[in-house]
């Protein structure tokens, strides 16, 4: 099962999902992307450390845009460790 994670905080829930996936507690899973509405959310740093595709989604009441690097460029993302 492929999983995408949406979050805007520290990434503690994402970390629990990583751990459960790594320990095969949620079956055969692959985390394929992490998305956040906060540009510098720590959850995006988790994605970068685990080499998981990630993007920032800018959303407002009237519009949205998806910002970030393409998959090939994720490792060059400007997130601070």
Phi and psi in degrees as GROMACS dihedral restraints (atoms count N, CA, C in turn):
[ dihedral_restraints ]
;  ai    aj    ak    al  type     phi  dphi    fc
    3     4     5     6     1   -92.0    20    10
    4     5     6     7     1   138.5    20    10
    6     7     8     9     1  -125.1    20    10
    7     8     9    10     1   134.8    20    10
    9    10    11    12     1  -115.1    20    10
   10    11    12    13     1   139.0    20    10
   12    13    14    15     1  -113.3    20    10
   13    14    15    16     1   132.4    20    10
   15    16    17    18     1  -110.7    20    10
   16    17    18    19     1   131.5    20    10
   18    19    20    21     1  -163.0    20    10
   19    20    21    22     1   164.4    20    10
   21    22    23    24     1  -137.6    20    10
   22    23    24    25     1     7.4    20    10
   24    25    26    27     1  -116.2    20    10
   25    26    27    28     1  -145.4    20    10
   27    28    29    30     1   -71.5    20    10
   28    29    30    31     1   -20.9    20    10
   30    31    32    33     1    94.2    20    10
   31    32    33    34     1    15.4    20    10
   33    34    35    36     1   -65.3    20    10
   34    35    36    37     1   -37.8    20    10
   36    37    38    39     1   -69.0    20    10
   37    38    39    40     1   -39.3    20    10
   39    40    41    42     1   -61.5    20    10
   40    41    42    43     1   -41.2    20    10
   42    43    44    45     1   -62.1    20    10
   43    44    45    46     1   -38.6    20    10
   45    46    47    48     1   -63.5    20    10
   46    47    48    49     1   -38.4    20    10
   48    49    50    51     1   -67.2    20    10
   49    50    51    52     1   -42.3    20    10
   51    52    53    54     1   -55.9    20    10
   52    53    54    55     1   -49.5    20    10
   54    55    56    57     1   -61.5    20    10
   55    56    57    58     1   -45.8    20    10
   57    58    59    60     1   -62.9    20    10
   58    59    60    61     1   -40.2    20    10
   60    61    62    63     1   -66.5    20    10
   61    62    63    64     1   -46.4    20    10
   63    64    65    66     1   -60.3    20    10
   64    65    66    67     1   -33.4    20    10
   66    67    68    69     1   -94.5    20    10
   67    68    69    70     1    11.7    20    10
   69    70    71    72     1    54.8    20    10
   70    71    72    73     1    34.3    20    10
   72    73    74    75     1   -85.9    20    10
   73    74    75    76     1   -13.6    20    10
   75    76    77    78     1  -123.1    20    10
   76    77    78    79     1    30.9    20    10
   78    79    80    81     1    79.5    20    10
   79    80    81    82     1  -165.8    20    10
   81    82    83    84     1   -78.6    20    10
   82    83    84    85     1    98.3    20    10
   84    85    86    87     1  -124.0    20    10
   85    86    87    88     1   155.0    20    10
   87    88    89    90     1  -137.7    20    10
   88    89    90    91     1   123.5    20    10
   90    91    92    93     1   -85.5    20    10
   91    92    93    94     1   114.8    20    10
   93    94    95    96     1  -104.7    20    10
   94    95    96    97     1   -10.9    20    10
   96    97    98    99     1  -172.2    20    10
   97    98    99   100     1   151.0    20    10
   99   100   101   102     1  -131.6    20    10
  100   101   102   103     1   132.1    20    10
  102   103   104   105     1  -130.3    20    10
  103   104   105   106     1   142.0    20    10
  105   106   107   108     1  -140.9    20    10
  106   107   108   109     1   148.1    20    10
  108   109   110   111     1   -87.8    20    10
  109   110   111   112     1    -1.3    20    10
  111   112   113   114     1  -114.3    20    10
  112   113   114   115     1   121.8    20    10
  114   115   116   117     1   -55.9    20    10
  115   116   117   118     1   -40.5    20    10
  117   118   119   120     1  -111.9    20    10
  118   119   120   121     1    30.6    20    10
  120   121   122   123     1   -63.2    20    10
  121   122   123   124     1   136.3    20    10
  123   124   125   126     1   -55.0    20    10
  124   125   126   127     1   -27.7    20    10
  126   127   128   129     1   -58.5    20    10
  127   128   129   130     1   -31.5    20    10
  129   130   131   132     1   -70.9    20    10
  130   131   132   133     1   -31.7    20    10
  132   133   134   135     1   -67.0    20    10
  133   134   135   136     1   -36.1    20    10
  135   136   137   138     1   -58.9    20    10
  136   137   138   139     1   -44.2    20    10
  138   139   140   141     1   -61.9    20    10
  139   140   141   142     1   -45.2    20    10
  141   142   143   144     1   -60.8    20    10
  142   143   144   145     1   -44.1    20    10
  144   145   146   147     1   -63.7    20    10
  145   146   147   148     1   -33.3    20    10
  147   148   149   150     1   -94.5    20    10
  148   149   150   151     1     6.1    20    10
  150   151   152   153     1    57.2    20    10
  151   152   153   154     1    45.0    20    10
  153   154   155   156     1  -106.7    20    10
  154   155   156   157     1   138.0    20    10
  156   157   158   159     1   -54.9    20    10
  157   158   159   160     1   136.3    20    10
  159   160   161   162     1  -148.3    20    10
  160   161   162   163     1   154.6    20    10
  162   163   164   165     1  -150.4    20    10
  163   164   165   166     1   154.3    20    10
  165   166   167   168     1   -96.6    20    10
  166   167   168   169     1   131.5    20    10
  168   169   170   171     1  -110.8    20    10
  169   170   171   172     1   115.0    20    10
  171   172   173   174     1   -89.4    20    10
  172   173   174   175     1   117.3    20    10
  174   175   176   177     1  -129.1    20    10
  175   176   177   178     1   140.6    20    10
  177   178   179   180     1  -134.5    20    10
  178   179   180   181     1   178.9    20    10
  180   181   182   183     1   -57.5    20    10
  181   182   183   184     1   -35.3    20    10
  183   184   185   186     1  -107.2    20    10
  184   185   186   187     1   -12.2    20    10
  186   187   188   189     1  -159.1    20    10
  187   188   189   190     1   171.2    20    10
  189   190   191   192     1  -150.7    20    10
  190   191   192   193     1   159.8    20    10
  192   193   194   195     1  -150.5    20    10
  193   194   195   196     1   151.5    20    10
  195   196   197   198     1  -108.8    20    10
  196   197   198   199     1   120.4    20    10
  198   199   200   201     1  -117.4    20    10
  199   200   201   202     1   148.7    20    10
  201   202   203   204     1   144.1    20    10
  202   203   204   205     1  -174.7    20    10
  204   205   206   207     1   -88.0    20    10
  205   206   207   208     1   152.8    20    10
  207   208   209   210     1   -69.2    20    10
  208   209   210   211     1   164.2    20    10
  210   211   212   213     1   -52.1    20    10
  211   212   213   214     1   -43.2    20    10
  213   214   215   216     1   -65.5    20    10
  214   215   216   217     1   -23.2    20    10
  216   217   218   219     1  -101.4    20    10
  217   218   219   220     1     0.3    20    10
  219   220   221   222     1   -55.8    20    10
  220   221   222   223     1   -37.7    20    10
  222   223   224   225     1   -66.1    20    10
  223   224   225   226     1   -18.8    20    10
  225   226   227   228     1   -93.9    20    10
  226   227   228   229     1     2.3    20    10
  228   229   230   231     1   -55.7    20    10
  229   230   231   232     1   149.4    20    10
  231   232   233   234     1   -81.7    20    10
  232   233   234   235     1     8.5    20    10
  234   235   236   237     1   -62.2    20    10
  235   236   237   238     1   137.2    20    10
  237   238   239   240     1   -83.3    20    10
  238   239   240   241     1   138.7    20    10
